[in-house]
Amino acid sequence: MVEERVVETPTATHTTVIERSGGGGGGVAIAIVLLIAVLIGGYFLFVHQGSENAKNNAITSAAKSVEKTADKAGGAIDDAK
């Protein structure tokens, strides 16, 4: 916004121009929105990582159970010979 004032005095006339700039809050609002988006993205990333770990642990446990069962079956076969 530009405001112009003309001041007349008996000896001279001069013009003063006053420029006002405003609206610095838009950048702050964008920064806040971006921060919130990063936090939400990080939350979902960590939640997904946790579910991947749980799935991997379940698969490992099942594999160990199968291994124990196979060892028992192998022992029984050896004893039957």
PDB file with SEQRES, HELIX, SHEET and CRYST1 records, atoms N, CA, C and O in Angstrom:
SEQRES   1 A   81  MET VAL GLU GLU ARG VAL VAL GLU THR PRO THR ALA THR          
SEQRES   2 A   81  HIS THR THR VAL ILE GLU ARG SER GLY GLY GLY GLY GLY          
SEQRES   3 A   81  GLY VAL ALA ILE ALA ILE VAL LEU LEU ILE ALA VAL LEU          
SEQRES   4 A   81  ILE GLY GLY TYR PHE LEU PHE VAL HIS GLN GLY SER GLU          
SEQRES   5 A   81  ASN ALA LYS ASN ASN ALA ILE THR SER ALA ALA LYS SER          
SEQRES   6 A   81  VAL GLU LYS THR ALA ASP LYS ALA GLY GLY ALA ILE ASP          
SEQRES   7 A   81  ASP ALA LYS                                                  
HELIX    1 AA1 GLY A   25  ALA A   80  1                                  56    
SHEET    1 AA1 2 VAL A   2  GLU A   8  0                                        
SHEET    2 AA1 2 THR A  13  GLU A  19 -1                                        
CRYST1    1.000    1.000    1.000  90.00  90.00  90.00 P 1           1          
ATOM      1  N   MET A   1       0.848  -1.161   0.000  1.00  0.00           N  
ATOM      2  CA  MET A   1       0.000   0.000   0.000  1.00  0.00           C  
ATOM      3  C   MET A   1       0.897   1.228   0.000  1.00  0.00           C  
ATOM      4  O   MET A   1       1.807   1.334   0.822  1.00  0.00           O  
ATOM      5  N   VAL A   2       0.649   2.145  -0.907  1.00  0.00           N  
ATOM      6  CA  VAL A   2       1.456   3.356  -1.015  1.00  0.00           C  
ATOM      7  C   VAL A   2       0.568   4.542  -0.682  1.00  0.00           C  
ATOM      8  O   VAL A   2      -0.529   4.701  -1.218  1.00  0.00           O  
ATOM      9  N   GLU A   3       1.068   5.352   0.202  1.00  0.00           N  
ATOM     10  CA  GLU A   3       0.336   6.547   0.601  1.00  0.00           C  
ATOM     11  C   GLU A   3       1.188   7.756   0.216  1.00  0.00           C  
ATOM     12  O   GLU A   3       2.377   7.806   0.533  1.00  0.00           O  
ATOM     13  N   GLU A   4       0.598   8.702  -0.446  1.00  0.00           N  
ATOM     14  CA  GLU A   4       1.341   9.871  -0.886  1.00  0.00           C  
ATOM     15  C   GLU A   4       0.765  11.116  -0.217  1.00  0.00           C  
ATOM     16  O   GLU A   4      -0.449  11.320  -0.191  1.00  0.00           O  
ATOM     17  N   ARG A   5       1.655  11.940   0.319  1.00  0.00           N  
ATOM     18  CA  ARG A   5       1.234  13.183   0.959  1.00  0.00           C  
ATOM     19  C   ARG A   5       1.962  14.354   0.315  1.00  0.00           C  
ATOM     20  O   ARG A   5       3.173  14.308   0.101  1.00  0.00           O  
ATOM     21  N   VAL A   6       1.230  15.370   0.019  1.00  0.00           N  
ATOM     22  CA  VAL A   6       1.828  16.590  -0.532  1.00  0.00           C  
ATOM     23  C   VAL A   6       1.739  17.665   0.548  1.00  0.00           C  
ATOM     24  O   VAL A   6       0.662  17.977   1.058  1.00  0.00           O  
ATOM     25  N   VAL A   7       2.894  18.216   0.878  1.00  0.00           N  
ATOM     26  CA  VAL A   7       2.965  19.248   1.906  1.00  0.00           C  
ATOM     27  C   VAL A   7       3.424  20.537   1.241  1.00  0.00           C  
ATOM     28  O   VAL A   7       4.467  20.584   0.589  1.00  0.00           O  
ATOM     29  N   GLU A   8       2.626  21.577   1.422  1.00  0.00           N  
ATOM     30  CA  GLU A   8       2.998  22.879   0.838  1.00  0.00           C  
ATOM     31  C   GLU A   8       3.397  23.834   1.950  1.00  0.00           C  
ATOM     32  O   GLU A   8       2.675  24.013   2.931  1.00  0.00           O  
ATOM     33  N   THR A   9       4.535  24.429   1.781  1.00  0.00           N  
ATOM     34  CA  THR A   9       5.013  25.458   2.705  1.00  0.00           C  
ATOM     35  C   THR A   9       5.221  26.726   1.906  1.00  0.00           C  
ATOM     36  O   THR A   9       5.281  26.666   0.678  1.00  0.00           O  
ATOM     37  N   PRO A  10       5.335  27.883   2.564  1.00  0.00           N  
ATOM     38  CA  PRO A  10       5.487  29.143   1.809  1.00  0.00           C  
ATOM     39  C   PRO A  10       6.747  29.170   0.935  1.00  0.00           C  
ATOM     40  O   PRO A  10       6.774  29.877  -0.073  1.00  0.00           O  
ATOM     41  N   THR A  11       7.777  28.425   1.297  1.00  0.00           N  
ATOM     42  CA  THR A  11       9.022  28.510   0.526  1.00  0.00           C  
ATOM     43  C   THR A  11       9.161  27.403  -0.507  1.00  0.00           C  
ATOM     44  O   THR A  11       9.770  27.625  -1.554  1.00  0.00           O  
ATOM     45  N   ALA A  12       8.621  26.223  -0.251  1.00  0.00           N  
ATOM     46  CA  ALA A  12       8.820  25.118  -1.195  1.00  0.00           C  
ATOM     47  C   ALA A  12       7.687  24.106  -1.050  1.00  0.00           C  
ATOM     48  O   ALA A  12       7.002  24.053  -0.029  1.00  0.00           O  
ATOM     49  N   THR A  13       7.513  23.314  -2.092  1.00  0.00           N  
ATOM     50  CA  THR A  13       6.545  22.228  -2.081  1.00  0.00           C  
ATOM     51  C   THR A  13       7.316  20.916  -2.244  1.00  0.00           C  
ATOM     52  O   THR A  13       8.155  20.788  -3.136  1.00  0.00           O  
ATOM     53  N   HIS A  14       7.029  19.961  -1.388  1.00  0.00           N  
ATOM     54  CA  HIS A  14       7.686  18.663  -1.520  1.00  0.00           C  
ATOM     55  C   HIS A  14       6.657  17.548  -1.305  1.00  0.00           C  
ATOM     56  O   HIS A  14       5.616  17.754  -0.680  1.00  0.00           O  
ATOM     57  N   THR A  15       6.971  16.377  -1.834  1.00  0.00           N  
ATOM     58  CA  THR A  15       6.088  15.220  -1.753  1.00  0.00           C  
ATOM     59  C   THR A  15       6.784  14.134  -0.930  1.00  0.00           C  
ATOM     60  O   THR A  15       7.950  13.812  -1.158  1.00  0.00           O  
ATOM     61  N   THR A  16       6.051  13.586   0.016  1.00  0.00           N  
ATOM     62  CA  THR A  16       6.562  12.487   0.842  1.00  0.00           C  
ATOM     63  C   THR A  16       5.792  11.229   0.476  1.00  0.00           C  
ATOM     64  O   THR A  16       4.561  11.227   0.495  1.00  0.00           O  
ATOM     65  N   VAL A  17       6.499  10.171   0.148  1.00  0.00           N  
ATOM     66  CA  VAL A  17       5.871   8.901  -0.200  1.00  0.00           C  
ATOM     67  C   VAL A  17       6.170   7.920   0.929  1.00  0.00           C  
ATOM     68  O   VAL A  17       7.327   7.713   1.293  1.00  0.00           O  
ATOM     69  N   ILE A  18       5.107   7.313   1.484  1.00  0.00           N  
ATOM     70  CA  ILE A  18       5.235   6.341   2.565  1.00  0.00           C  
ATOM     71  C   ILE A  18       4.766   4.995   2.025  1.00  0.00           C  
ATOM     72  O   ILE A  18       3.614   4.851   1.615  1.00  0.00           O  
ATOM     73  N   GLU A  19       5.667   4.009   2.026  1.00  0.00           N  
ATOM     74  CA  GLU A  19       5.308   2.669   1.571  1.00  0.00           C  
ATOM     75  C   GLU A  19       5.196   1.752   2.783  1.00  0.00           C  
ATOM     76  O   GLU A  19       6.079   1.710   3.639  1.00  0.00           O  
ATOM     77  N   ARG A  20       4.109   1.035   2.831  1.00  0.00           N  
ATOM     78  CA  ARG A  20       3.901   0.084   3.916  1.00  0.00           C  
ATOM     79  C   ARG A  20       3.771  -1.308   3.304  1.00  0.00           C  
ATOM     80  O   ARG A  20       2.981  -1.543   2.389  1.00  0.00           O  
ATOM     81  N   SER A  21       4.559  -2.200   3.833  1.00  0.00           N  
ATOM     82  CA  SER A  21       4.429  -3.586   3.367  1.00  0.00           C  
ATOM     83  C   SER A  21       3.915  -4.402   4.543  1.00  0.00           C  
ATOM     84  O   SER A  21       4.326  -4.193   5.685  1.00  0.00           O  
ATOM     85  N   GLY A  22       3.043  -5.303   4.264  1.00  0.00           N  
ATOM     86  CA  GLY A  22       2.476  -6.125   5.325  1.00  0.00           C  
ATOM     87  C   GLY A  22       2.284  -7.536   4.829  1.00  0.00           C  
ATOM     88  O   GLY A  22       2.671  -7.865   3.708  1.00  0.00           O  
ATOM     89  N   GLY A  23       1.699  -8.355   5.640  1.00  0.00           N  
ATOM     90  CA  GLY A  23       1.392  -9.719   5.226  1.00  0.00           C  
ATOM     91  C   GLY A  23       2.534 -10.687   5.448  1.00  0.00           C  
ATOM     92  O   GLY A  23       2.713 -11.596   4.638  1.00  0.00           O  
ATOM     93  N   GLY A  24       3.304 -10.541   6.491  1.00  0.00           N  
ATOM     94  CA  GLY A  24       4.372 -11.477   6.779  1.00  0.00           C  
ATOM     95  C   GLY A  24       3.871 -12.761   7.405  1.00  0.00           C  
ATOM     96  O   GLY A  24       4.656 -13.686   7.609  1.00  0.00           O  
ATOM     97  N   GLY A  25       2.597 -12.846   7.714  1.00  0.00           N  
ATOM     98  CA  GLY A  25       2.033 -14.023   8.357  1.00  0.00           C  
ATOM     99  C   GLY A  25       1.808 -15.189   7.415  1.00  0.00           C  
ATOM    100  O   GLY A  25       1.655 -16.322   7.872  1.00  0.00           O  
ATOM    101  N   GLY A  26       1.783 -14.945   6.114  1.00  0.00           N  
ATOM    102  CA  GLY A  26       1.561 -16.024   5.148  1.00  0.00           C  
ATOM    103  C   GLY A  26       2.683 -17.040   5.171  1.00  0.00           C  
ATOM    104  O   GLY A  26       2.431 -18.242   5.091  1.00  0.00           O  
ATOM    105  N   GLY A  27       3.912 -16.580   5.280  1.00  0.00           N  
ATOM    106  CA  GLY A  27       5.053 -17.492   5.337  1.00  0.00           C  
ATOM    107  C   GLY A  27       5.047 -18.334   6.595  1.00  0.00           C  
ATOM    108  O   GLY A  27       5.422 -19.506   6.570  1.00  0.00           O  
ATOM    109  N   VAL A  28       4.625 -17.742   7.683  1.00  0.00           N  
ATOM    110  CA  VAL A  28       4.548 -18.481   8.949  1.00  0.00           C  
ATOM    111  C   VAL A  28       3.481 -19.568   8.854  1.00  0.00           C  
ATOM    112  O   VAL A  28       3.691 -20.685   9.329  1.00  0.00           O  
ATOM    113  N   ALA A  29       2.359 -19.258   8.257  1.00  0.00           N  
ATOM    114  CA  ALA A  29       1.281 -20.240   8.111  1.00  0.00           C  
ATOM    115  C   ALA A  29       1.736 -21.409   7.247  1.00  0.00           C  
ATOM    116  O   ALA A  29       1.438 -22.560   7.567  1.00  0.00           O  
ATOM    117  N   ILE A  30       2.442 -21.141   6.174  1.00  0.00           N  
ATOM    118  CA  ILE A  30       2.946 -22.206   5.306  1.00  0.00           C  
ATOM    119  C   ILE A  30       3.949 -23.072   6.065  1.00  0.00           C  
ATOM    120  O   ILE A  30       3.935 -24.297   5.939  1.00  0.00           O  
ATOM    121  N   ALA A  31       4.816 -22.438   6.852  1.00  0.00           N  
ATOM    122  CA  ALA A  31       5.800 -23.190   7.632  1.00  0.00           C  
ATOM    123  C   ALA A  31       5.111 -24.106   8.640  1.00  0.00           C  
ATOM    124  O   ALA A  31       5.545 -25.241   8.837  1.00  0.00           O  
ATOM    125  N   ILE A  32       4.056 -23.635   9.271  1.00  0.00           N  
ATOM    126  CA  ILE A  32       3.325 -24.456  10.247  1.00  0.00           C  
ATOM    127  C   ILE A  32       2.659 -25.642   9.558  1.00  0.00           C  
ATOM    128  O   ILE A  32       2.693 -26.760  10.073  1.00  0.00           O  
ATOM    129  N   VAL A  33       2.057 -25.404   8.398  1.00  0.00           N  
ATOM    130  CA  VAL A  33       1.408 -26.485   7.652  1.00  0.00           C  
ATOM    131  C   VAL A  33       2.441 -27.530   7.229  1.00  0.00           C  
ATOM    132  O   VAL A  33       2.182 -28.729   7.329  1.00  0.00           O  
ATOM    133  N   LEU A  34       3.596 -27.092   6.763  1.00  0.00           N  
ATOM    134  CA  LEU A  34       4.652 -28.027   6.362  1.00  0.00           C  
ATOM    135  C   LEU A  34       5.166 -28.826   7.561  1.00  0.00           C  
ATOM    136  O   LEU A  34       5.426 -30.024   7.442  1.00  0.00           O  
ATOM    137  N   LEU A  35       5.311 -28.180   8.696  1.00  0.00           N  
ATOM    138  CA  LEU A  35       5.760 -28.874   9.905  1.00  0.00           C  
ATOM    139  C   LEU A  35       4.762 -29.957  10.311  1.00  0.00           C  
ATOM    140  O   LEU A  35       5.154 -31.069  10.663  1.00  0.00           O  
ATOM    141  N   ILE A  36       3.491 -29.632  10.262  1.00  0.00           N  
ATOM    142  CA  ILE A  36       2.452 -30.607  10.602  1.00  0.00           C  
ATOM    143  C   ILE A  36       2.489 -31.776   9.625  1.00  0.00           C  
ATOM    144  O   ILE A  36       2.348 -32.929  10.034  1.00  0.00           O  
ATOM    145  N   ALA A  37       2.677 -31.489   8.329  1.00  0.00           N  
ATOM    146  CA  ALA A  37       2.742 -32.557   7.327  1.00  0.00           C  
ATOM    147  C   ALA A  37       3.938 -33.478   7.581  1.00  0.00           C  
ATOM    148  O   ALA A  37       3.821 -34.696   7.448  1.00  0.00           O  
ATOM    149  N   VAL A  38       5.072 -32.910   7.942  1.00  0.00           N  
ATOM    150  CA  VAL A  38       6.262 -33.721   8.237  1.00  0.00           C  
ATOM    151  C   VAL A  38       6.028 -34.588   9.472  1.00  0.00           C  
ATOM    152  O   VAL A  38       6.416 -35.756   9.492  1.00  0.00           O  
ATOM    153  N   LEU A  39       5.403 -34.030  10.491  1.00  0.00           N  
ATOM    154  CA  LEU A  39       5.121 -34.808  11.702  1.00  0.00           C  
ATOM    155  C   LEU A  39       4.165 -35.963  11.417  1.00  0.00           C  
ATOM    156  O   LEU A  39       4.369 -37.071  11.911  1.00  0.00           O  
ATOM    157  N   ILE A  40       3.135 -35.715  10.633  1.00  0.00           N  
ATOM    158  CA  ILE A  40       2.186 -36.774  10.287  1.00  0.00           C  
ATOM    159  C   ILE A  40       2.873 -37.849   9.450  1.00  0.00           C  
ATOM    160  O   ILE A  40       2.657 -39.040   9.673  1.00  0.00           O  
ATOM    161  N   GLY A  41       3.693 -37.442   8.496  1.00  0.00           N  
ATOM    162  CA  GLY A  41       4.431 -38.410   7.686  1.00  0.00           C  
ATOM    163  C   GLY A  41       5.369 -39.254   8.535  1.00  0.00           C  
ATOM    164  O   GLY A  41       5.466 -40.464   8.334  1.00  0.00           O  
ATOM    165  N   GLY A  42       6.055 -38.633   9.471  1.00  0.00           N  
ATOM    166  CA  GLY A  42       6.947 -39.371  10.372  1.00  0.00           C  
ATOM    167  C   GLY A  42       6.189 -40.359  11.237  1.00  0.00           C  
ATOM    168  O   GLY A  42       6.661 -41.472  11.470  1.00  0.00           O  
ATOM    169  N   TYR A  43       5.025 -39.964  11.713  1.00  0.00           N  
ATOM    170  CA  TYR A  43       4.197 -40.861  12.526  1.00  0.00           C  
ATOM    171  C   TYR A  43       3.821 -42.117  11.738  1.00  0.00           C  
ATOM    172  O   TYR A  43       3.970 -43.236  12.228  1.00  0.00           O  
ATOM    173  N   PHE A  44       3.327 -41.915  10.503  1.00  0.00           N  
ATOM    174  CA  PHE A  44       2.926 -43.071   9.705  1.00  0.00           C  
ATOM    175  C   PHE A  44       4.124 -43.935   9.328  1.00  0.00           C  
ATOM    176  O   PHE A  44       3.989 -45.154   9.223  1.00  0.00           O  
ATOM    177  N   LEU A  45       5.278 -43.338   9.124  1.00  0.00           N  
ATOM    178  CA  LEU A  45       6.479 -44.101   8.819  1.00  0.00           C  
ATOM    179  C   LEU A  45       6.854 -44.996   9.992  1.00  0.00           C  
ATOM    180  O   LEU A  45       7.167 -46.171   9.799  1.00  0.00           O  
ATOM    181  N   PHE A  46       6.824 -44.450  11.211  1.00  0.00           N  
ATOM    182  CA  PHE A  46       7.162 -45.243  12.383  1.00  0.00           C  
ATOM    183  C   PHE A  46       6.121 -46.320  12.668  1.00  0.00           C  
ATOM    184  O   PHE A  46       6.483 -47.419  13.087  1.00  0.00           O  
ATOM    185  N   VAL A  47       4.855 -46.036  12.453  1.00  0.00           N  
ATOM    186  CA  VAL A  47       3.811 -47.035  12.661  1.00  0.00           C  
ATOM    187  C   VAL A  47       3.991 -48.181  11.669  1.00  0.00           C  
ATOM    188  O   VAL A  47       3.868 -49.349  12.038  1.00  0.00           O  
ATOM    189  N   HIS A  48       4.277 -47.855  10.429  1.00  0.00           N  
ATOM    190  CA  HIS A  48       4.493 -48.884   9.407  1.00  0.00           C  
ATOM    191  C   HIS A  48       5.713 -49.727   9.754  1.00  0.00           C  
ATOM    192  O   HIS A  48       5.689 -50.948   9.599  1.00  0.00           O  
ATOM    193  N   GLN A  49       6.774 -49.085  10.220  1.00  0.00           N  
ATOM    194  CA  GLN A  49       7.986 -49.813  10.594  1.00  0.00           C  
ATOM    195  C   GLN A  49       7.699 -50.774  11.746  1.00  0.00           C  
ATOM    196  O   GLN A  49       8.215 -51.892  11.759  1.00  0.00           O  
ATOM    197  N   GLY A  50       6.889 -50.356  12.704  1.00  0.00           N  
ATOM    198  CA  GLY A  50       6.525 -51.211  13.826  1.00  0.00           C  
ATOM    199  C   GLY A  50       5.750 -52.433  13.378  1.00  0.00           C  
ATOM    200  O   GLY A  50       5.971 -53.528  13.894  1.00  0.00           O  
ATOM    201  N   SER A  51       4.838 -52.262  12.418  1.00  0.00           N  
ATOM    202  CA  SER A  51       4.073 -53.411  11.938  1.00  0.00           C  
ATOM    203  C   SER A  51       4.958 -54.351  11.130  1.00  0.00           C  
ATOM    204  O   SER A  51       4.751 -55.564  11.158  1.00  0.00           O  
ATOM    205  N   GLU A  52       5.931 -53.820  10.417  1.00  0.00           N  
ATOM    206  CA  GLU A  52       6.883 -54.671   9.692  1.00  0.00           C  
ATOM    207  C   GLU A  52       7.702 -55.502  10.668  1.00  0.00           C  
ATOM    208  O   GLU A  52       7.938 -56.685  10.424  1.00  0.00           O  
ATOM    209  N   ASN A  53       8.139 -54.902  11.765  1.00  0.00           N  
ATOM    210  CA  ASN A  53       8.902 -55.638  12.773  1.00  0.00           C  
ATOM    211  C   ASN A  53       8.058 -56.748  13.395  1.00  0.00           C  
ATOM    212  O   ASN A  53       8.549 -57.857  13.606  1.00  0.00           O  
ATOM    213  N   ALA A  54       6.807 -56.457  13.685  1.00  0.00           N  
ATOM    214  CA  ALA A  54       5.920 -57.462  14.273  1.00  0.00           C  
ATOM    215  C   ALA A  54       5.716 -58.625  13.302  1.00  0.00           C  
ATOM    216  O   ALA A  54       5.713 -59.786  13.710  1.00  0.00           O  
ATOM    217  N   LYS A  55       5.547 -58.310  12.033  1.00  0.00           N  
ATOM    218  CA  LYS A  55       5.363 -59.359  11.029  1.00  0.00           C  
ATOM    219  C   LYS A  55       6.628 -60.213  10.916  1.00  0.00           C  
ATOM    220  O   LYS A  55       6.546 -61.440  10.852  1.00  0.00           O  
ATOM    221  N   ASN A  56       7.784 -59.573  10.892  1.00  0.00           N  
ATOM    222  CA  ASN A  56       9.044 -60.313  10.811  1.00  0.00           C  
ATOM    223  C   ASN A  56       9.250 -61.205  12.034  1.00  0.00           C  
ATOM    224  O   ASN A  56       9.727 -62.332  11.906  1.00  0.00           O  
ATOM    225  N   ASN A  57       8.895 -60.709  13.212  1.00  0.00           N  
ATOM    226  CA  ASN A  57       9.021 -61.514  14.427  1.00  0.00           C  
ATOM    227  C   ASN A  57       8.095 -62.731  14.389  1.00  0.00           C  
ATOM    228  O   ASN A  57       8.479 -63.816  14.826  1.00  0.00           O  
ATOM    229  N   ALA A  58       6.887 -62.557  13.872  1.00  0.00           N  
ATOM    230  CA  ALA A  58       5.944 -63.676  13.777  1.00  0.00           C  
ATOM    231  C   ALA A  58       6.464 -64.734  12.805  1.00  0.00           C  
ATOM    232  O   ALA A  58       6.344 -65.930  13.073  1.00  0.00           O  
ATOM    233  N   ILE A  59       7.034 -64.312  11.694  1.00  0.00           N  
ATOM    234  CA  ILE A  59       7.578 -65.256  10.710  1.00  0.00           C  
ATOM    235  C   ILE A  59       8.771 -66.010  11.306  1.00  0.00           C  
ATOM    236  O   ILE A  59       8.915 -67.216  11.107  1.00  0.00           O  
ATOM    237  N   THR A  60       9.619 -65.291  12.033  1.00  0.00           N  
ATOM    238  CA  THR A  60      10.774 -65.926  12.670  1.00  0.00           C  
ATOM    239  C   THR A  60      10.326 -66.962  13.692  1.00  0.00           C  
ATOM    240  O   THR A  60      10.892 -68.052  13.762  1.00  0.00           O  
ATOM    241  N   SER A  61       9.326 -66.629  14.473  1.00  0.00           N  
ATOM    242  CA  SER A  61       8.804 -67.556  15.475  1.00  0.00           C  
ATOM    243  C   SER A  61       8.227 -68.802  14.819  1.00  0.00           C  
ATOM    244  O   SER A  61       8.447 -69.916  15.293  1.00  0.00           O  
ATOM    245  N   ALA A  62       7.492 -68.618  13.735  1.00  0.00           N  
ATOM    246  CA  ALA A  62       6.910 -69.762  13.028  1.00  0.00           C  
ATOM    247  C   ALA A  62       8.012 -70.639  12.438  1.00  0.00           C  
ATOM    248  O   ALA A  62       7.914 -71.866  12.472  1.00  0.00           O  
ATOM    249  N   ALA A  63       9.038 -70.027  11.909  1.00  0.00           N  
ATOM    250  CA  ALA A  63      10.140 -70.804  11.336  1.00  0.00           C  
ATOM    251  C   ALA A  63      10.861 -71.613  12.411  1.00  0.00           C  
ATOM    252  O   ALA A  63      11.245 -72.758  12.174  1.00  0.00           O  
ATOM    253  N   LYS A  64      11.046 -71.026  13.584  1.00  0.00           N  
ATOM    254  CA  LYS A  64      11.691 -71.761  14.673  1.00  0.00           C  
ATOM    255  C   LYS A  64      10.824 -72.931  15.122  1.00  0.00           C  
ATOM    256  O   LYS A  64      11.345 -73.994  15.459  1.00  0.00           O  
ATOM    257  N   SER A  65       9.520 -72.748  15.129  1.00  0.00           N  
ATOM    258  CA  SER A  65       8.606 -73.820  15.508  1.00  0.00           C  
ATOM    259  C   SER A  65       8.688 -74.968  14.507  1.00  0.00           C  
ATOM    260  O   SER A  65       8.699 -76.134  14.900  1.00  0.00           O  
ATOM    261  N   VAL A  66       8.746 -74.645  13.217  1.00  0.00           N  
ATOM    262  CA  VAL A  66       8.867 -75.666  12.179  1.00  0.00           C  
ATOM    263  C   VAL A  66      10.198 -76.392  12.320  1.00  0.00           C  
ATOM    264  O   VAL A  66      10.270 -77.608  12.140  1.00  0.00           O  
ATOM    265  N   GLU A  67      11.249 -75.646  12.643  1.00  0.00           N  
ATOM    266  CA  GLU A  67      12.572 -76.250  12.827  1.00  0.00           C  
ATOM    267  C   GLU A  67      12.550 -77.266  13.975  1.00  0.00           C  
ATOM    268  O   GLU A  67      13.083 -78.368  13.843  1.00  0.00           O  
ATOM    269  N   LYS A  68      11.937 -76.893  15.091  1.00  0.00           N  
ATOM    270  CA  LYS A  68      11.861 -77.807  16.237  1.00  0.00           C  
ATOM    271  C   LYS A  68      11.073 -79.064  15.882  1.00  0.00           C  
ATOM    272  O   LYS A  68      11.454 -80.170  16.265  1.00  0.00           O  
ATOM    273  N   THR A  69       9.984 -78.892  15.156  1.00  0.00           N  
ATOM    274  CA  THR A  69       9.165 -80.032  14.754  1.00  0.00           C  
ATOM    275  C   THR A  69       9.943 -80.945  13.817  1.00  0.00           C  
ATOM    276  O   THR A  69       9.865 -82.168  13.939  1.00  0.00           O  
ATOM    277  N   ALA A  70      10.685 -80.373  12.894  1.00  0.00           N  
ATOM    278  CA  ALA A  70      11.492 -81.179  11.969  1.00  0.00           C  
ATOM    279  C   ALA A  70      12.581 -81.934  12.721  1.00  0.00           C  
ATOM    280  O   ALA A  70      12.867 -83.089  12.405  1.00  0.00           O  
ATOM    281  N   ASP A  71      13.189 -81.291  13.714  1.00  0.00           N  
ATOM    282  CA  ASP A  71      14.217 -81.973  14.517  1.00  0.00           C  
ATOM    283  C   ASP A  71      13.613 -83.168  15.263  1.00  0.00           C  
ATOM    284  O   ASP A  71      14.228 -84.231  15.336  1.00  0.00           O  
ATOM    285  N   LYS A  72      12.410 -82.991  15.816  1.00  0.00           N  
ATOM    286  CA  LYS A  72      11.742 -84.092  16.523  1.00  0.00           C  
ATOM    287  C   LYS A  72      11.415 -85.236  15.567  1.00  0.00           C  
ATOM    288  O   LYS A  72      11.590 -86.409  15.899  1.00  0.00           O  
ATOM    289  N   ALA A  73      10.935 -84.874  14.366  1.00  0.00           N  
ATOM    290  CA  ALA A  73      10.599 -85.902  13.374  1.00  0.00           C  
ATOM    291  C   ALA A  73      11.865 -86.634  12.945  1.00  0.00           C  
ATOM    292  O   ALA A  73      11.857 -87.856  12.797  1.00  0.00           O  
ATOM    293  N   GLY A  74      12.940 -85.900  12.748  1.00  0.00           N  
ATOM    294  CA  GLY A  74      14.214 -86.537  12.359  1.00  0.00           C  
ATOM    295  C   GLY A  74      14.720 -87.469  13.452  1.00  0.00           C  
ATOM    296  O   GLY A  74      15.226 -88.552  13.160  1.00  0.00           O  
ATOM    297  N   GLY A  75      14.584 -87.050  14.716  1.00  0.00           N  
ATOM    298  CA  GLY A  75      14.990 -87.902  15.824  1.00  0.00           C  
ATOM    299  C   GLY A  75      14.153 -89.169  15.903  1.00  0.00           C  
ATOM    300  O   GLY A  75      14.674 -90.248  16.183  1.00  0.00           O  
ATOM    301  N   ALA A  76      12.856 -89.036  15.656  1.00  0.00           N  
ATOM    302  CA  ALA A  76      11.977 -90.204  15.694  1.00  0.00           C  
ATOM    303  C   ALA A  76      12.322 -91.182  14.578  1.00  0.00           C  
ATOM    304  O   ALA A  76      12.273 -92.397  14.775  1.00  0.00           O  
ATOM    305  N   ILE A  77      12.667 -90.659  13.415  1.00  0.00           N  
ATOM    306  CA  ILE A  77      13.043 -91.528  12.287  1.00  0.00           C  
ATOM    307  C   ILE A  77      14.338 -92.262  12.607  1.00  0.00           C  
ATOM    308  O   ILE A  77      14.471 -93.456  12.336  1.00  0.00           O  
ATOM    309  N   ASP A  78      15.299 -91.527  13.193  1.00  0.00           N  
ATOM    310  CA  ASP A  78      16.572 -92.158  13.563  1.00  0.00           C  
ATOM    311  C   ASP A  78      16.362 -93.253  14.603  1.00  0.00           C  
ATOM    312  O   ASP A  78      17.004 -94.301  14.538  1.00  0.00           O  
ATOM    313  N   ASP A  79      15.477 -93.021  15.549  1.00  0.00           N  
ATOM    314  CA  ASP A  79      15.201 -94.013  16.608  1.00  0.00           C  
ATOM    315  C   ASP A  79      14.486 -95.250  16.025  1.00  0.00           C  
ATOM    316  O   ASP A  79      14.644 -96.354  16.545  1.00  0.00           O  
ATOM    317  N   ALA A  80      13.714 -95.070  14.964  1.00  0.00           N  
ATOM    318  CA  ALA A  80      12.962 -96.172  14.369  1.00  0.00           C  
ATOM    319  C   ALA A  80      13.864 -97.087  13.575  1.00  0.00           C  
ATOM    320  O   ALA A  80      13.485 -98.230  13.321  1.00  0.00           O  
ATOM    321  N   LYS A  81      15.011 -96.653  13.180  1.00  0.00           N  
ATOM    322  CA  LYS A  81      15.907 -97.481  12.365  1.00  0.00           C  
ATOM    323  C   LYS A  81      16.522 -98.535  13.136  1.00  0.00           C  
ATOM    324  O   LYS A  81      17.303 -99.319  12.597  1.00  0.00           O  
TER     325      LYS A  81                                                      
END                                                                             
